[in-house]
Amino acid sequence: MALISSVRERQAMSDDEKLIDLGAERARRVHDLNDKRLNEVRNAFEQAMPLNCKKPKKKPKKR
C-alpha cells in the first residue's frame, strides 16, 4: 500500500507543476494593464507639461 501511495504522490506532484494559478495570472495581467495605462497617462502629462531638468539660477543678492 505504501508503494502505491508514494507513486500517486509523485504523480500528483508532477501534475501540480503543470497547473496554472488562474487567479495569479489574472492579477499579473491586470497589473500589466494598469502599468500600461499609467505609462500612457504619464507620457501625456510629460508632453503637455514638460518638467524642466535644470532649475534657473537665481541672481545673486546685491549688498
Stockholm file with secondary structure:
# STOCKHOLM 1.0

chainA/1-63         MALISSVRERQAMSDDEKLIDLGAERARRVHDLNDKRLNEVRNAFEQAMPLNCKKPKKKPKKR
#=GR chainA/1-63 SS CHHHHHHHHHHHHHHHHHCCCHHHHHHHHHHHHHHHHHHHHHHHHHHHSCCCSSCCCCCCCCC
#=GC SS_cons        CHHHHHHHHHHHHHHHHHCCCHHHHHHHHHHHHHHHHHHHHHHHHHHHSCCCSSCCCCCCCCC
//
